[in-house]
Amino acid sequence: MTGIGWLGLVGGDMKRDVLPEQREAAMQQLRDVGLRVTGPRLEVLKVLRENDHMEVEEITSTARERLGTLTSQAVYEMLKHFLDTGLVTKFDRPGLPAVFELASEPHHHALCTRCGRVANVDVQAPTPSRKGLHGWHVMGAELVFKGECPDCRQS
């Protein structure tokens, strides 16, 4: 996925780290889905752009380091709006906190059963036969490959 640029807020000061057109593109993305453009929203999106599959507390602490102040509750509320408008997706991990990522092309996931790591998998989902789901209107499919990630396999 190609990234759009951002303007980070550091200690209350604006720090230029992208081209003005990239910053405007990020702001337009929020406007396009009907959300007000704010520094914290831009920063949370930037954190998600830089890191895949993050828990709310990881998003909060990373964005807080750059902004100086940000609560988990504010991040939960932002993520709810981002989910509702299709800017992010959520992956629920059994027994672990959910993780979030920027919305992208449809893809599937691999889940490490030891550490909870999540990775994107680019593979086509099988299409069920009509006989297998008689009467169903299938709107999508999600595959989750479960196993041990390379780091857990080496330890």
N, C-alpha and C positions, 0 to 999 in steps of 0.2 A: 504494500500500500504506500503510495507516495504521500509524504507529509505536507501539511500546510504549515506555514511559519506562525510564530507567536511573538508577542512582546511579553517578557516576564516582568513581574513586579518584584523588586528585591528591596526589602527593608523600607517600603513606602516610596522608593524612587523608581522611576521608569528606567529600565535598562534596555538599550537597543541591542537585540540579538537576532533580528531578522529584517528582511526587506519590507518597506512599507506596504507593497502590494500583497505580500504574504500575510501580514497582520490584518489587512483589510479583508482578505479572503476568509480568515478565521472568524472575523467579526460578522461577515456576511452569512457564514454558515449558521451562526446563532440566530441572526435575524430571519433567515429563510424558514426556520422552524418556529418562529414566533417568540423567541426568547430574547430578553434584554441582554445586551452585552455588558458584562461586568468583568473586572479584573480577576476575581476568584473563579468565575466560569471559564475564562480563557486559560487560567493557570491549570485548572483541573483537566481541561481538554488537552493541554500541553503535556501534562504528566502522563495521561493515557496514551498520547501519541508516542511518547518516548519509551513507554514500558507496556508490555502486553500482560494481560490477565492479572490485574492488581486487586487486592482486597481493599475495602473502604479505609481501613486504618493506614495502610501503606500509601494510598492516594492522599489522605489527609496529612500525614506527616511530611511527605515529599512536598506537597503544595505549601504547607505551613512554613517550611524552611525558607521558601522563596517569598512568601507573602508577609510573614511575621505573625499573622494570626489567622486561624481558620479552625472551625469546630467540625467534629465528625458529623454532627447533626446537619450542618450546612452542606457538607459533602453528600450525605444521604439524600437531602432534598434536591440538590443539583442532579445527582444520578437518577433520581426518580423522573425529573423533567427530561433529562437526556434519554432515558429509556422510553418514555412516553412519546418523544418526538423522533425516535429512531437514530439518535446520534451515537448511542452506545448500545452494547449488548451485555447481557449478564449470563454467566455460566455457573450453575449451582453444582457444588461439589458435596457429595454425601458426607455428613459429619464434619465439614469444614466450612468456613465462611465462603460465600460466593465471591467470584472474581468478575471484573468488568474489563471491557476492551472497547475501543472505538469500533463502530459498525463498519463493516467492509463487505466484500463479496461473500456470499454464503460459503461456509466452510465447516469442518467438523473438528473435533478435539481429541487429544490423547490426554489421559489423566493418570498420573503416577499414583499408585495405590499405597505407596510408602510415605512420600513427602507432600503430596497434593499438587505438585507442579502440573501446569496445564500448557499444552502446546497445540498450535493450529495444525490441522492436517488437511491437505488439499486432495480430496478424493471424492468421487461421485457416489452419492448414496444410491443404494439399490432401489429399484422401483418394484413395489409389491404387486403380485398378480391380482387381477380383479377377484379371483376366487378366494384369495387369502384375506381380503378385507371387503367382502361383499357388503354393499350398501354404504360404505364409507366414502366421504369426500376428503381425500388426503391433500392437505395444504402445504405440507413440508415434512422433512425428516431430518433428524440429527443423529449422527453416529458418534459414539464415544468409545475410543479404544482405551482399554484399561491395561496397565502393566507397570513396569518399573522404568523410570527415566534413566538415562545414561549415568548420571551422578550416583543414584541409589544402587545401580547395578555394580558400580566400582567400589562401593564402600562395604 
